[in-house]
């Protein structure tokens, strides 16, 4: 147990360096914006998280290589700890301003609202307790976008990029839900991911600026769009912008839903046919097109009005689990709410910044059904040759792929059902079943679209439930379940008389 505790302390100390460094960097934004009252909250945050990180590093200085399950638990704890640290600047700002705070900022004097905002930020969910984002101080607008930007690519990816080469890097990398490497080593893969990520953030900022946004709006929205987050600094999300800006945002959201390995093939290796050879991305493209048409037709059926741009925008935002919106979603038809809920469950490509089940797992389940039908037409001596992207799979590889996808899909279904049943008890009767399913899938899929359930008026139990689901969904459920099962395992391992 000592080695395990030391390993947990070591990993947590590394992860807590992230909010420490983020808070220190954000002081520069306070100075540039001349919001002197914001310096105190960020200084206190950096000192507190830095002190805890140092203490944990001392406790974990004798740590040895940990088992995979220990690392998975440390990732779950680390994400939760980082999110708690991220709430400090938001909460302290409301306390420091006191009666001078606007109603939007005063909302965060309730620590649970600040925690909700931080969990939503780092998990790149986008659900928010903010009443009017335009009323937030510039530093808090930046902090919300900064949390989503870091959380979108993954705090483990950033930690590994800053760590010295170590044997447990790949274990941490896997524990966050990432499998593929785009370079020979994890360190090189992570650095390449960050180069691509920074490049798209800069390109998105320039693109948004040319389509009508201010530089400040363009920077914040670019950070949240490529992170597929959804926080906005405007009151109506993307509804206030024209068609060029909406199309630009759609393009960046799609980029965020494409895997980093594919971006590497396109941008670095100039392999422009890689998307056409990858069945995951072909299915993603098909879902983007077919879903946009389906949502548009349903909108026309319900309202007798064509709104193709807005319909495509909402579908892409849901499938990429970004969370930007161009209209009030509570007035959508029940069918469109369920269609968008399905998109938030599926998510984008594996290895990208999106949440959800991921298209690769959906593809594995589809192929399992196809293989099953093919087997029924064969004689007992014939076999089915299973292939993925043209590469043959052994029966063991195919079984493991299907098993992993099926297990996670079942966990997703159970989580959605339980979350829906619980949230139904916690919301006013004006919200329908489709509304509650929409909100639950949005939280679990780290999407951030809302029909109005999420807000300061939601009960503390409802907020806590959505916080838990955002945390669990961002880590693909299993790490959080393993963490929660620890007390039970310790109980069963107690010596019996």
C-alpha positions in Angstrom: 0.0 0.0 0.0 2.9 2.3 0.6 4.2 2.0 -2.9 0.7 2.6 -4.3 0.2 5.7 -2.2 3.6 7.0 -3.2 2.7 6.5 -6.9 -0.6 8.2 -6.5 1.1 11.2 -4.7 3.8 11.4 -7.4 1.2 11.4 -10.3 -1.1 13.9 -8.5 1.8 16.3 -7.8 2.6 16.3 -11.6 -1.0 17.0 -12.6 -1.4 19.8 -10.1 1.4 21.7 -11.7 -0.9 22.3 -14.6 -3.4 24.7 -12.7 -0.4 26.2 -10.9 1.3 27.2 -14.2 -2.1 28.2 -15.7 -2.8 30.6 -12.8 0.6 32.1 -13.0 0.3 32.7 -16.7 -3.1 34.2 -16.3 -1.7 37.0 -14.1 -0.2 38.4 -17.3 -3.7 38.7 -18.7 -4.8 40.5 -15.5 -2.0 43.0 -16.1 -2.7 43.5 -19.7 -6.5 44.0 -19.1 -5.7 46.2 -16.0 -8.0 44.1 -13.8 -6.0 44.5 -10.6 -8.6 42.9 -8.5 -8.1 39.6 -10.4 -4.4 39.3 -9.5 -5.2 38.2 -5.9 -7.3 35.2 -6.9 -4.8 33.9 -9.4 -1.8 34.4 -7.0 -3.7 32.5 -4.2 -4.6 29.7 -6.7 -1.0 29.3 -7.8 0.3 29.3 -4.2 -2.2 26.8 -2.9 -2.0 24.3 -5.8 1.8 24.7 -5.9 2.1 24.0 -2.2 -0.1 20.9 -2.5 1.9 19.7 -5.5 5.2 20.2 -3.6 3.8 18.3 -0.6 2.6 15.4 -2.7 5.9 15.3 -4.6 7.7 14.8 -1.3 5.3 12.0 -0.3 5.8 10.4 -3.6 9.6 10.8 -3.9 10.2 7.1 -3.4 7.5 5.9 -5.8 8.2 3.0 -8.0 6.6 1.9 -11.2 2.9 1.4 -10.5 0.5 -1.1 -11.9 -1.8 0.1 -14.7 -4.9 0.1 -12.4 -3.1 2.4 -9.9 -2.2 4.8 -12.7 -5.8 4.8 -14.0 -7.0 5.7 -10.5 -4.4 8.5 -10.2 -5.7 9.9 -13.5 -9.3 10.0 -12.2 -8.1 11.6 -9.0 -5.9 14.0 -10.9 -8.6 15.2 -13.2 -10.9 15.8 -10.2 -8.2 17.6 -8.3 -7.3 19.8 -11.3 -11.0 20.7 -11.7 -11.3 21.6 -8.0 -8.2 23.8 -8.3 -9.6 25.5 -11.4 -12.7 26.6 -9.4 -10.5 28.8 -7.0 -10.1 31.9 -9.3 -13.8 31.9 -10.1 -14.9 31.5 -6.5 -12.3 34.0 -5.1 -13.2 36.6 -7.7 -16.8 36.6 -6.5 -15.7 36.8 -2.9 -13.2 39.6 -3.5 -15.7 41.8 -5.4 -18.4 41.2 -2.9 -21.3 43.6 -3.3 -19.6 45.2 -6.3 -19.9 42.0 -8.3 -22.4 41.8 -11.2 -25.2 39.3 -10.8 -23.3 37.0 -13.2 -20.1 37.1 -11.1 -22.0 37.0 -7.8 -23.4 33.6 -8.9 -20.0 32.1 -8.3 -19.9 33.1 -4.6 -21.6 29.7 -4.3 -18.7 27.3 -4.4 -20.7 24.6 -6.1 -21.4 26.9 -9.1 -17.6 27.6 -9.3 -16.9 23.9 -9.2 -19.5 23.3 -11.9 -17.8 25.9 -14.1 -14.4 24.4 -13.6 -15.4 20.8 -14.2 -17.3 21.9 -17.3 -14.2 23.8 -18.4 -11.5 21.2 -17.9 -13.7 18.4 -19.2 -14.4 20.6 -22.3 -18.1 20.1 -21.7 -19.4 23.7 -22.0 -22.4 23.5 -19.7 -22.3 26.7 -17.6 -23.6 28.5 -14.6 -22.8 31.9 -16.2 -25.8 34.0 -16.7 -24.3 36.6 -19.1 -20.8 35.8 -20.3 -20.3 39.3 -21.6 -20.6 40.6 -18.0 -17.6 38.5 -16.8 -14.3 40.3 -16.2 -11.9 39.7 -19.1 -9.7 37.5 -16.9 -12.5 35.2 -16.1 -13.5 35.0 -19.7 -9.9 34.1 -20.5 -9.8 31.5 -17.6 -12.9 29.7 -18.8 -11.5 29.5 -22.4 -8.0 28.5 -21.0 -9.5 25.7 -19.0 -11.3 24.3 -22.0 -8.3 24.7 -24.2 -6.0 22.7 -21.9 -8.8 20.2 -21.0 -9.6 19.6 -24.7 -6.2 18.3 -25.6 -6.0 16.6 -22.2 -4.1 17.4 -19.0 -2.1 14.2 -19.3 -0.9 15.2 -22.7 0.3 18.5 -21.3 1.8 16.8 -18.3 3.7 14.3 -20.4 5.0 17.1 -22.7 6.5 18.8 -19.6 7.8 15.6 -17.9 11.2 14.2 -18.2 11.3 10.8 -20.1 9.9 8.1 -17.9 8.8 4.6 -18.1 5.2 5.4 -17.0 4.5 8.0 -19.6 2.7 5.6 -21.9 0.7 4.2 -19.0 -0.5 7.7 -18.1 -1.2 8.4 -21.8 -3.3 5.3 -22.1 -5.1 5.9 -18.8 -6.6 9.2 -20.2 -8.3 7.2 -23.0 -5.7 7.7 -25.7 -4.3 4.8 -27.6 -2.6 5.8 -30.8 0.8 7.4 -31.1 1.7 9.6 -34.1 5.4 9.3 -33.5 7.7 6.5 -32.3 7.6 7.6 -28.7 4.9 9.1 -26.4 7.0 12.2 -25.8 7.4 12.9 -29.5 3.7 12.1 -30.1 2.7 14.6 -27.4 4.9 17.4 -28.8 3.5 16.8 -32.3 0.0 17.0 -30.9 0.8 20.4 -29.3 2.3 21.8 -32.4 -0.8 20.8 -34.4 -3.1 22.1 -31.6 -1.3 25.5 -31.4 -1.3 25.8 -35.2 -5.1 25.3 -35.4 -5.7 27.7 -32.5 -3.8 30.4 -34.3 -5.4 29.7 -37.7 -8.8 29.7 -36.1 -8.2 33.0 -34.5 -7.2 34.6 -37.8 -10.2 33.0 -39.5 -12.7 34.2 -36.9 -11.2 37.7 -37.0 -11.8 37.9 -40.8 -15.4 36.9 -40.4 -16.5 39.7 -38.1 -15.2 38.9 -34.6 -13.0 41.2 -32.5 -9.5 39.9 -31.8 -10.6 39.0 -28.2 -13.7 37.1 -29.4 -11.7 35.4 -32.1 -9.0 34.2 -29.7 -11.4 32.9 -27.0 -13.8 31.2 -29.5 -10.9 29.7 -31.4 -9.5 28.1 -28.2 -12.9 26.7 -27.3 -13.8 25.6 -30.9 -10.6 23.5 -31.5 -11.0 22.1 -28.0 -14.6 21.2 -28.9 -15.5 23.0 -25.6 -18.3 25.5 -26.1 -17.8 28.3 -23.7 -18.5 31.7 -25.2 -17.8 35.2 -24.2 -21.0 36.5 -25.9 -24.5 36.2 -24.4 -26.1 34.3 -27.3 -23.2 32.0 -28.0 -22.8 32.0 -31.8 -26.3 33.4 -32.6 -25.1 37.0 -32.8 -22.8 36.3 -35.7 -23.5 36.1 -39.4 -23.3 33.2 -41.9 -19.5 33.6 -42.6 -18.6 33.3 -38.9 -20.9 30.3 -38.5 -19.4 28.5 -41.4 -15.9 29.3 -40.1 -16.9 27.9 -36.7 -18.3 24.7 -38.3 -14.9 24.2 -40.1 -12.9 24.5 -36.8 -15.3 22.3 -34.9 -14.9 19.6 -37.6 -11.1 20.0 -37.3 -11.4 19.4 -33.6 -13.4 16.2 -34.3 -10.6 14.7 -36.5 -7.9 12.7 -34.9 -4.4 14.2 -34.4 -2.8 11.3 -36.3 -4.9 12.3 -39.4 -4.0 15.9 -39.0 -0.3 14.8 -38.9 -0.8 12.9 -42.1 -2.4 15.8 -43.8 -0.3 18.7 -42.5 3.2 17.1 -42.1 3.4 14.2 -44.4 1.1 15.7 -47.1 -0.8 12.5 -47.4 -4.1 14.0 -48.6 -5.7 10.6 -49.3 -5.4 9.5 -45.6 -9.0 10.5 -44.8 -10.3 8.4 -47.8 -8.4 5.4 -46.6 -9.6 5.6 -43.0 -13.0 4.1 -42.4 -13.5 5.9 -39.1 -13.2 9.3 -40.8 -15.3 8.2 -43.8 -18.1 7.3 -41.3 -17.5 10.6 -39.5 -18.0 12.5 -42.8 -21.1 10.5 -43.6 -22.6 11.2 -40.2 -21.8 14.9 -40.6 -23.6 15.1 -44.0 -26.6 12.8 -43.3 -27.2 14.2 -39.8 -27.2 17.8 -41.0 -29.8 16.9 -43.6 -31.9 15.0 -41.1 -31.9 17.8 -38.6 -32.7 20.3 -41.3 -35.6 18.3 -42.7 -37.0 17.7 -39.2 -36.8 21.5 -38.5 -38.7 22.2 -41.7 -41.3 19.6 -40.8 -41.8 21.1 -37.4 -41.7 24.8 -38.3 -42.3 25.0 -42.1 -39.1 27.0 -42.3 -35.7 26.2 -43.8 -32.8 26.9 -41.5 -30.1 24.8 -43.1 -27.1 26.7 -41.7 -28.4 26.7 -38.2 -29.4 23.0 -38.5 -26.0 22.0 -39.8 -24.4 24.1 -37.1 -26.3 22.4 -34.3 -25.6 18.9 -35.7 -21.9 19.5 -36.1 -21.7 21.1 -32.7 -23.4 18.0 -31.2 -21.4 15.4 -33.1 -18.1 17.2 -32.4 -19.3 17.6 -28.7 -18.4 21.3 -29.0 -21.5 22.9 -27.5 -21.7 26.1 -29.4 -25.3 27.0 -30.4 -26.9 29.5 -32.7 -30.5 29.4 -31.3 -32.4 28.4 -28.2 -32.5 24.7 -28.1 -35.5 24.3 -25.8 -37.8 25.1 -28.6 -36.5 22.3 -30.9 -38.8 19.4 -31.6 -38.5 16.3 -29.5 -37.2 14.4 -32.6 -34.4 16.9 -33.1 -33.5 16.8 -29.4 -33.2 13.0 -29.6 -31.2 13.2 -32.9 -28.8 15.7 -31.3 -28.6 13.5 -28.2 -27.6 10.5 -30.4 -24.9 12.7 -31.9 -23.5 13.7 -28.5 -23.4 10.0 -27.5 -21.4 9.1 -30.7 -18.9 11.9 -30.7 -16.1 12.4 -33.2 -13.0 10.4 -34.1 -10.9 8.7 -31.5 -7.6 10.5 -30.9 -9.2 14.0 -31.2 -10.4 16.5 -28.6 -14.0 15.2 -28.6 -16.0 13.4 -25.9 -18.6 10.7 -26.5 -18.3 7.0 -27.3 -16.2 7.8 -30.4 -16.8 6.9 -34.1 -14.2 4.1 -34.0 -16.2 2.2 -31.4 -19.4 2.7 -33.3 -17.7 1.4 -36.4 -16.5 -1.7 -34.4 -20.0 -2.4 -33.3 -21.4 -2.0 -36.8 -18.7 -4.3 -38.2 -19.5 -6.9 -35.5 -23.1 -7.0 -36.7 -21.9 -7.3 -40.3 -19.5 -10.2 -39.4 -22.3 -11.9 -37.5 -24.6 -11.8 -40.6 -21.8 -13.0 -42.8 -21.2 -16.0 -40.5 -24.8 -17.1 -40.6 -24.5 -17.7 -44.4 -21.3 -19.8 -44.2 -20.8 -23.5 -43.7 -19.3 -24.8 -40.4 -15.9 -25.2 -42.1 -15.8 -21.7 -43.5 -14.5 -18.6 -41.6 -15.0 -14.9 -41.9 -11.9 -12.8 -42.6 -12.2 -9.7 -40.5 -10.5 -6.5 -41.7 -10.1 -3.0 -40.4 -9.0 -0.4 -42.9 -7.9 -3.2 -45.2 -5.7 -4.9 -42.5 -6.7 -8.4 -41.5 -7.4 -9.1 -37.9 -6.8 -12.3 -36.0 -9.9 -13.7 -34.2 -8.3 -12.6 -30.9 -7.8 -9.0 -32.1 -11.3 -8.8 -33.5 -12.9 -10.2 -30.3 -11.0 -7.8 -28.1 -12.0 -4.8 -30.3 -15.6 -5.8 -30.2 -15.5 -6.6 -26.5 -14.0 -3.2 -25.6 -16.5 -1.3 -27.8 -19.5 -3.3 -26.4 -18.4 -2.9 -22.8 -18.1 0.8 -23.1 -21.3 1.1 -25.1 -23.1 -0.8 -22.3 -21.6 1.4 -19.6 -22.7 4.5 -21.6 -26.3 3.1 -21.9 -26.4 2.4 -18.2 -25.0 5.8 -17.3 -27.5 7.6 -19.5 -30.5 5.6 -18.1 -29.5 6.1 -14.5 -28.6 9.8 -15.0 -32.0 10.4 -16.8 -34.0 8.7 -14.0 -32.2 10.8 -11.3 -32.3 14.1 -13.1 -36.1 13.6 -13.9 -36.6 13.8 -10.1 -34.6 17.0 -9.8 -36.0 19.3 -12.5 -39.3 21.2 -12.8 -42.2 19.3 -14.4 -42.1 21.7 -17.5 -39.1 19.7 -18.8 -40.0 16.6 -20.9 -38.2 13.3 -21.0 -36.5 14.3 -24.2 -35.2 17.4 -22.5 -33.7 15.4 -19.6 -32.1 12.8 -22.0 -30.6 15.7 -23.9 -29.1 17.3 -20.8 -27.7 14.0 -19.5 -26.1 13.0 -22.8 -24.7 16.5 -23.1 -23.0 16.2 -19.7 -21.8 12.7 -20.2 -20.6 13.3 -23.8 -18.8 16.6 -22.7 -20.9 18.4 -25.3 -22.3 21.4 -23.4 -25.5 22.0 -25.3 -28.4 22.7 -23.0 -32.2 23.1 -23.3 -32.2 25.3 -20.2 -32.0 22.8 -17.4 -28.4 23.7 -16.5 -28.2 27.0 -14.6 -27.9 28.6 -11.1 -31.5 27.7 -10.4 -30.9 24.0 -10.6 -30.8 22.2 -7.3 -27.5 21.4 -5.7 -28.2 17.7 -6.3 -28.8 18.3 -9.9 -25.6 20.3 -10.3 -23.7 17.6 -8.4 -25.1 14.9 -10.7 -24.1 16.8 -13.8 -20.6 17.5 -12.4 -20.2 13.8 -11.8 -21.3 12.9 -15.3 -19.0 15.4 -16.9 -16.1 14.0 -14.9 -17.0 10.4 -15.7 -17.7 11.0 -19.3 -14.4 12.9 -20.0 -12.4 9.9 -18.7 -14.6 7.3 -20.5 -16.3 6.1 -17.4 -14.0 3.2 -16.4 -11.3 5.2 -14.4 -14.0 6.9 -12.3 -15.7 3.6 -11.6 -12.4 2.0 -10.6 -11.8 4.9 -8.2 -15.3 4.5 -6.7 -14.8 0.8 -6.3 -11.7 1.2 -4.2 -13.5 1.4 -0.8 -15.4 -1.8 -1.7 -12.3 -3.6 -2.7 -10.5 -2.6 0.5 -13.6 -3.8 2.5 -13.4 -7.2 0.9 -9.7 -7.4 1.5 -9.9 -6.8 5.2 -8.8 -9.8 7.3 -11.6 -11.9 8.5 -11.7 -13.5 12.0 
